[in-house]
Amino acid sequence: MLNVFARVQVNRATEPVGRWLVARKVTPDVVTVVGTVGSVAAALWFLPQGQLFAGAAVVALFVLLDLVDGAMARARGYSTPFGAVLDSTCDRIADGALFAALTWWCLGVGGERGLGVAALLCLVSGQIVSYIKARAEGAGLSADGGLVERAERLIVALVGSALHGLGVPYALHVALWLLAAASVWTVGQRLAAVHRSARDAQAGPVPPDPAQNP
């Protein structure tokens, strides 16, 4: 999980952009959709062809728009329930396209069938991590935290792809297998968090001790 300091620094960079777009009547939903369409198109066009560096660079640029839409909502002073659902949905689409494209490359041009297994693990476990949190929150439970969340998954996958595209040996292998293991671990962490939250909710509040209130 990215630390608080990193998030503060990112917000400092995106806040001016968010205010500039809001002042020109651009809505966060539009930025969310544009970023998702761009990242999906870039992932599915460049990566399966083996253009890993170009694909990672272009996807990263569009993923940054996901940070801008949040800054726009803060600059506008409010967010909407639809915007929150749209943002989460687009996140899942963009993440799925990235790891599906990497799997496509591994099983196609890349000729890395074993690495394709790691990419598929990243794809499935990443979606499950997000689903557990959404389902838990819908049930009134908590499932926050975990070793790798969306930001970490994107950073590791895109950096590994870019370095592999530049010719760094085994960069993508290390990135995807490490990410696959960490994502599976995070699934377990999220499930454990939900279990604790459900147990605490079932137990209810601790009644006060009458001896302490004569």
C-alpha positions as CSV (number, residue, x, y, z in Angstrom):
1,M,0.0,0.0,0.0
2,L,1.4,3.4,-0.9
3,N,2.2,5.4,2.1
4,V,0.6,8.6,3.1
5,F,3.6,10.7,2.1
6,A,3.4,9.4,-1.5
7,R,-0.3,10.1,-1.7
8,V,0.2,13.6,-0.4
9,Q,2.9,14.3,-3.1
10,V,0.7,12.9,-5.8
11,N,-2.2,15.1,-4.7
12,R,0.1,18.1,-4.8
13,A,0.8,17.4,-8.5
14,T,-2.7,16.6,-9.5
15,E,-4.6,19.3,-7.7
16,P,-3.7,22.2,-10.1
17,V,-4.6,20.0,-13.1
18,G,-7.9,19.1,-11.5
19,R,-8.8,22.8,-10.7
20,W,-7.8,23.8,-14.3
21,L,-10.1,21.2,-15.8
22,V,-13.0,22.0,-13.5
23,A,-12.7,25.6,-14.4
24,R,-13.2,24.7,-18.0
25,K,-16.4,22.7,-17.2
26,V,-14.9,19.3,-17.8
27,T,-16.5,16.7,-15.5
28,P,-14.6,13.9,-13.6
29,D,-16.7,11.3,-15.3
30,V,-15.5,12.3,-18.7
31,V,-11.8,12.2,-17.6
32,T,-12.5,8.7,-16.1
33,V,-13.9,7.3,-19.3
34,V,-11.2,8.9,-21.5
35,G,-8.5,7.5,-19.3
36,T,-10.0,4.0,-19.4
37,V,-10.6,3.9,-23.1
38,G,-7.1,5.2,-23.7
39,S,-5.4,2.7,-21.4
40,V,-7.4,-0.2,-22.7
41,A,-6.7,0.7,-26.4
42,A,-3.0,1.2,-25.7
43,A,-2.7,-2.1,-23.7
44,L,-4.5,-4.2,-26.3
45,W,-2.7,-2.6,-29.3
46,F,1.0,-2.4,-28.2
47,L,1.5,-5.2,-25.7
48,P,0.3,-8.2,-27.7
49,Q,2.6,-7.1,-30.5
50,G,5.6,-7.1,-28.2
51,Q,6.0,-3.3,-28.0
52,L,6.3,-3.5,-24.2
53,F,8.1,-0.3,-23.6
54,A,5.8,1.8,-25.8
55,G,2.7,0.1,-24.4
56,A,3.8,0.6,-20.8
57,A,4.5,4.2,-21.4
58,V,1.2,5.0,-23.1
59,V,-0.8,3.1,-20.6
60,A,0.9,4.9,-17.7
61,L,0.0,8.2,-19.2
62,F,-3.7,7.3,-19.4
63,V,-3.6,5.7,-15.9
64,L,-2.5,9.1,-14.5
65,L,-5.9,10.5,-15.5
66,D,-7.4,8.2,-12.8
67,L,-5.6,10.4,-10.3
68,V,-6.8,13.6,-12.0
69,D,-10.5,12.7,-11.7
70,G,-10.2,12.4,-8.0
71,A,-8.5,15.8,-7.8
72,M,-11.3,17.2,-10.0
73,A,-13.9,15.9,-7.5
74,R,-12.1,17.6,-4.7
75,A,-11.7,20.8,-6.6
76,R,-15.5,20.8,-7.4
77,G,-16.2,20.2,-3.7
78,Y,-18.3,17.0,-4.1
79,S,-18.5,13.6,-5.8
80,T,-21.5,11.6,-6.9
81,P,-22.5,8.0,-6.2
82,F,-22.6,7.3,-9.9
83,G,-19.1,8.8,-10.3
84,A,-17.8,6.5,-7.6
85,V,-19.3,3.4,-9.3
86,L,-18.1,4.5,-12.7
87,D,-14.6,5.0,-11.4
88,S,-14.4,1.6,-9.8
89,T,-15.9,-0.1,-12.9
90,C,-13.4,1.6,-15.2
91,D,-10.5,0.7,-12.9
92,R,-11.5,-3.0,-13.2
93,I,-11.7,-2.7,-17.0
94,A,-8.4,-1.0,-17.3
95,D,-6.6,-3.5,-15.0
96,G,-8.2,-6.4,-16.8
97,A,-7.1,-5.1,-20.2
98,L,-3.5,-4.6,-19.0
99,F,-3.0,-8.1,-17.6
100,A,-5.1,-9.7,-20.4
101,A,-2.8,-8.0,-22.9
102,L,0.3,-9.2,-21.1
103,T,-1.1,-12.8,-21.0
104,W,-1.8,-12.5,-24.8
105,W,1.8,-11.5,-25.4
106,C,3.2,-14.3,-23.2
107,L,1.1,-16.9,-25.0
108,G,1.7,-15.4,-28.5
109,V,4.6,-13.4,-29.7
110,G,6.5,-13.7,-26.5
111,G,6.4,-17.5,-26.4
112,E,6.4,-17.5,-22.6
113,R,3.7,-20.0,-21.6
114,G,5.0,-20.2,-18.1
115,L,5.0,-16.5,-17.7
116,G,1.5,-16.5,-19.1
117,V,0.4,-18.4,-16.0
118,A,1.8,-15.6,-13.8
119,A,0.0,-13.0,-15.8
120,L,-3.3,-14.9,-15.5
121,L,-2.8,-15.2,-11.8
122,C,-2.3,-11.4,-11.6
123,L,-5.4,-10.8,-13.6
124,V,-7.7,-13.1,-11.6
125,S,-6.3,-12.3,-8.1
126,G,-6.3,-8.6,-8.8
127,Q,-10.0,-8.7,-9.7
128,I,-10.7,-10.8,-6.6
129,V,-8.9,-8.4,-4.3
130,S,-11.1,-5.5,-5.5
131,Y,-14.3,-7.6,-5.5
132,I,-13.7,-8.7,-1.8
133,K,-13.6,-5.1,-0.7
134,A,-16.6,-4.1,-2.7
135,R,-18.7,-7.0,-1.5
136,A,-17.6,-6.5,2.1
137,E,-18.5,-2.8,2.0
138,G,-21.9,-3.8,0.5
139,A,-22.5,-6.0,3.5
140,G,-21.4,-3.3,6.0
141,L,-18.0,-4.9,6.7
142,S,-14.4,-3.7,6.3
143,A,-11.8,-5.2,4.0
144,D,-9.2,-2.4,3.7
145,G,-5.5,-2.8,3.4
146,G,-3.4,-5.6,2.0
147,L,0.1,-6.1,0.6
148,V,-0.6,-4.9,-2.9
149,E,-3.5,-2.7,-4.0
150,R,-4.3,-1.3,-7.4
151,A,-1.5,1.3,-7.4
152,E,1.2,-1.3,-6.5
153,R,-0.1,-3.7,-9.1
154,L,0.0,-1.1,-11.9
155,I,3.4,0.2,-10.9
156,V,5.0,-3.3,-10.7
157,A,3.4,-4.5,-14.0
158,L,4.2,-1.3,-16.0
159,V,7.8,-1.0,-14.7
160,G,8.5,-4.7,-15.4
161,S,7.0,-4.4,-18.9
162,A,9.0,-1.2,-19.7
163,L,12.3,-2.7,-18.5
164,H,11.7,-5.9,-20.5
165,G,10.9,-3.8,-23.5
166,L,14.3,-2.0,-23.0
167,G,16.1,-5.4,-23.0
168,V,16.6,-5.9,-19.2
169,P,16.7,-9.7,-18.8
170,Y,13.9,-11.3,-16.8
171,A,12.5,-8.0,-15.7
172,L,9.0,-9.0,-16.6
173,H,9.4,-12.5,-15.2
174,V,10.4,-11.1,-11.8
175,A,7.7,-8.5,-11.8
176,L,4.8,-10.8,-12.8
177,W,5.7,-13.7,-10.5
178,L,6.4,-11.4,-7.6
179,L,3.1,-9.6,-8.2
180,A,1.2,-12.9,-8.6
181,A,2.4,-14.2,-5.3
182,A,1.8,-10.9,-3.6
183,S,-1.7,-10.6,-5.1
184,V,-2.7,-14.1,-3.9
185,W,-1.4,-13.2,-0.5
186,T,-3.5,-10.0,-0.5
187,V,-6.6,-12.1,-1.3
188,G,-5.9,-14.0,1.9
189,Q,-5.3,-10.8,3.8
190,R,-8.6,-9.3,2.6
191,L,-10.6,-12.4,3.5
192,A,-9.0,-12.4,7.0
193,A,-9.9,-8.7,7.4
194,V,-13.5,-9.5,6.4
195,H,-13.6,-12.4,8.9
196,R,-12.4,-10.1,11.7
197,S,-14.9,-7.4,10.7
198,A,-17.8,-9.9,10.6
199,R,-16.8,-11.4,14.0
200,D,-16.6,-8.0,15.6
201,A,-20.0,-7.0,14.1
202,Q,-21.6,-10.2,15.4
203,A,-20.2,-9.7,18.9
204,G,-21.6,-6.2,19.1
205,P,-20.5,-3.4,21.4
206,V,-19.0,-4.4,24.8
207,P,-21.5,-3.6,27.5
208,P,-20.3,-1.2,30.3
209,D,-19.2,-2.7,33.6
210,P,-21.8,-1.9,36.2
211,A,-19.1,-1.9,38.9
212,Q,-17.5,1.1,37.2
213,N,-20.7,3.1,37.3
214,P,-22.2,2.9,40.8
